[in-house]
Structures are given as C-alpha cells and as structure tokens.
C-alpha cells in the first residue's frame, strides 16, 4: 500500500511537471503574438518584453493531477478549494491582461477564501495553547482564518518581483508541508503538494534560466500559489491539534509561520515602512528585501538564492526546535528574520566604507 501511495504521489508530480513543460512554450508564443507581455519600465527589473501568463500553466499543472489522483468524497473541502482557485485564476488573468484595481482584487481574494473557510468548513479551530487559548469560537475562527489566507495570498503576490523568488519560496514551503503530510499519513494533501511542486519546479526553470521561452507567473500564478500555501498552512495546523498523529509538531502556528517567513515577514516589514512614511499600503515601492539586494549589485538569481537559503535555514530551525513554546519560537523566528533582512545592508555598508580593508 505504501508503494502505491508513493507511486500516486510521483505520478502527480510528473503529470504537473509535464503539463507545465509542454504548455509554457505555447503560452509564450501566443503571448508574444498578442502582445500580452510585461514591458520594461522604471519600476521593472527586466530590460526586454516578457510574457506574464505563466500562472495559466501553473494553475493547469496543479488542477489536473489534483483532480485525477485524489478521492474527493473523502475530503469535503476539496471541491471548495477548486472553486476558490478558479475565482483567483480569473482575477489573476484579468489583472495580468487588463490590470485590476487593488480593492477589486482584494474582494476576489476575500470571496475565494470565504468559500473555502465557510462552505468548506476549513478553518483554524485551536490556538494550540497560545496564551492559554485552545478552542476558538466559530466566528473568531472564521476571522482569523480569513486574515491568514489574505496575508499569505498577498504575501506571495508582493514578493513576486524578481526571477524565481515567489516560485522558489513556494517550492521550499511545499517541500516542508508535503513531506510532513506524507509522513503524517495525509496522502491526499501529499498528492496535492506533489502537483504544486511539479508545477513550480518546471516554471522556475523557464522563469530563471529561460531564454527563448522566458516567462513571468503574473498575478495569476502568485495568487494561486498563495492560496494553496494558505490551504497547506491551515491543514498543517489543524492536523497538529491531535498529539496522537504520527510526527506530531509542537508549536505548529510558529512552525508554519517560520516555513512561510519570506512572504509574511517581508510583507509586514514593507507595510510598516509605508505606514511610517505615510504612504498608501497599496502603492508599489522598492522597499522589499529583494529590491535591496538588487540595489547592492546582486543579480536576480543571486538575490533569489540568498533569500531562499535564509528561508530554508529558518524552516529547518523551527522544525528542529518545534518543541519550544509558540511565543519563544515566534520570537526566535522574528530575530532570525530581522538578522537575515538587515545583514546584506550591513555587509554592503561596511564594505563600501572599507572599515576593515
């Protein structure tokens, strides 16, 4: 039976990989023919026209193996996850082609999230003893889960500013969550994680190393990735309310935060900067960590590699120290995130002023 489960997970990965591999060249060709590309500009970090519809391939690569290899009658929430992902897919496609007002895009995210949370009854039910709180009242759980969904979805949307970053962080997070789902016996979610992994790995190759078929994921891709990462985070936390499950994770809220530290911390950091400077929360700027790395002379790939490395280090640390309390582990995560976000600037400042050489 274990071999069968592994085979299905592998099939999910390979199916997603093949779908994205074969569909992106066609999408690139059509996008160039119809001029559906992102043009170079003042706030852009690319110098040539690049298609922005990679999210179509990512979404298709996830959806097909997800529906082929999972048993929906065993997981009531799956139909609502698909319905929500379809909504965000169309919101993203419209934004990539015509541009959507931020509030309208946010409304689409709220509707999609509530479909999963309310209709699918897919929500946080416990705070795992955080400040002595375990059970969460129904309406409070809806509010908390909606907030987490929106934070993760918009976090991935905001970090999608350089080649490979959003997909790379998604790969890291999916690897953590997917491996744990498999070990804990949640095969359906492991299959879904394999589909996400296959899609993102293939897209990463085209996005980072592509020449003729280089492509961006656009809002379609970042919104879809954010949605599935939010689903993984909620499921991970809910499964770990039962200490009898295999590979039980203590302090699950802090661990999931550590795994998703890049989109969550960077978004929080940028929003605080905008508030302090009196700027609109929705107005784009260049205060993200990846923008700082680019300004220091790092390439797209180097910046992405540095951020992903930091993500892996923090992720492994929180998993290893999951027996710590939520507050203690959360404080450690914030300290590590702050160090990793300011360290490049400190090194650059010291080097440019030649303090030691």
DOKOLGU-95509 format. One record per residue (C-alpha): x, y, z. Coordinates in steps of 0.2 Angstrom, whole numbers, plus 5000, padded with zeros to 4 digits. Example, Ala and Ser with C-alpha at 12.3 -4.5 7.8 and 13.67 -1.06 7.14 Angstrom:
506249785039
506849955036
end
This chain:
500050005000
501450125004
502250094987
500550134979
500450294989
502250344984
501850304966
500250414965
501250554973
502650534960
501350524946
500550684952
502250774952
502750704935
501050754927
501150934934
502950944928
502550884910
500950994909
501951154913
503451094902
502451074887
501251224889
502451364893
503251374875
501451384868
500951514880
502551614877
502251604858
500451664860
500851804872
502151874860
500951864846
499551954855
500752074864
500252004881
501952044889
502652154903
503652294895
505252364903
504952524914
505552624928
505052504942
505452354931
506952254934
506952174916
507552254900
506552154887
504752114884
504251964894
502551864894
501651874911
500451724909
501551594917
500151574930
499051484917
500251344916
500551334935
498651334938
498351194925
499851094931
499151094949
497251074944
497350924933
498450804944
497450864959
495850814951
496550654944
497350574959
496350624974
494750554981
493650704983
492250604993
493550585007
493950775008
492350885009
493451045007
494250994990
492851054979
492851224988
494751234986
494551214967
493051334966
494151464975
495651434965
494551464949
494051634956
495851684959
496351614942
495151734933
495551884945
497351854941
497151834922
496151994921
497452084931
498852014920
498052074904
496952224909
497552274926
496352264941
496052394954
496852344971
495152344980
494352234967
495752114968
495652104987
493752074985
494051924974
495351864987
494051885001
492651794991
493851644986
494451625004
492751635012
492151495000
493451385007
493351445025
491451445027
490751325014
492151205016
492251225035
494051235033
494751345047
495851365062
494951285077
496351305090
497751425095
498751275101
498851345119
499551515113
499251625129
498251485136
497051485122
496551325114
494751325107
494251465096
492451525094
491651495077
491651675071
493351715078
494051565069
493251625053
494051805055
495751735060
495751605045
495251745033
496651855039
497951715037
497351675020
497451865014
499151885022
499851735013
499051764997
499551944996
501251905003
501651794988
500951924977
502052054984
503751954984
503451914965
504652054960
506251964954
506551804944
506251644954
505851714971
503951684973
504151504964
505751464974
504951514991
503451414986
504551264982
505351274999
503651285008
502851154998
504351035001
504151065020
502251045020
502150905008
503550795016
502650815033
500950775025
501650615018
502450565035
500950605045
499850495033
498850635024
499150565007
497850674998
498750835003
500450754999
499750724982
499150904980
500850964987
501750854973
500750934960
501151104966
502951054967
503050994950
502251144943
503351264952
504951174948
504651174930
504051354930
505651404940
506751334926
505851434912
505751594923
507551594929
508551504916
507451534901
508051624886
506851594871
505451544882
505751654897
504051694906
503351784922
502051704933
501051864934
499651894947
498851734941
500251624947
500651724963
498851724969
498651534965
500251494974
499751604989
498051514990
498751344991
500151395003
498751455014
497751295012
499351195017
499651305032
497851285039
497851105036
499551085044
498951175060
497351085061
498150915060
499350965074
497950995086
497950805088
499550755098
499250565093
499650585075
501250525068
502650655068
501650775079
502350955078
502351065093
502051245092
501351225074
500751405072
502551465074
503251325063
502151365049
502551555051
504351505050
504151405034
503251555026
504351685034
504851765017
503151825011
502451855028
503951945036
504352045021
502552105018
502452155037
504152245035
503552345019
501852385026
502652455042
503852565032
502452635021
501452675037
502852765045
503152865029
501352905027
501152815010
499752715004
499852525008
499352484990
500652594981
502152494975
503852544980
505652464981
505752435000
505652244998
507252145003
507452084985
507552264979
508852304992
509952154986
509752214968
510252384973
511852314981
512352234964
511752064966
510951984951
509151914951
509751734953
510951784967
509651884976
508351734975
509651614980
510151714996
508351735001
507851554998
509451505008
508851605023
507051535021
507751355022
508851395037
507451475046
506251325041
507451195047
507751285063
505951295068
505551115063
507051055074
506551175088
504651145087
504651085105
504951265110
503351365115
502451465102
503051635110
504851585112
504951505094
504051655087
505251775095
506751675088
505951675070
505751865071
507551895077
508251775063
507151865050
507752035055
509551975055
509351905038
508452055031
509752185038
511352085036
511652115017
511452305020
512652305035
513952205025
513752325010
513852475021
515452405029
516252355013
515852515004
516552615018
518152505019
518152495038
519252345038
520152345022
end
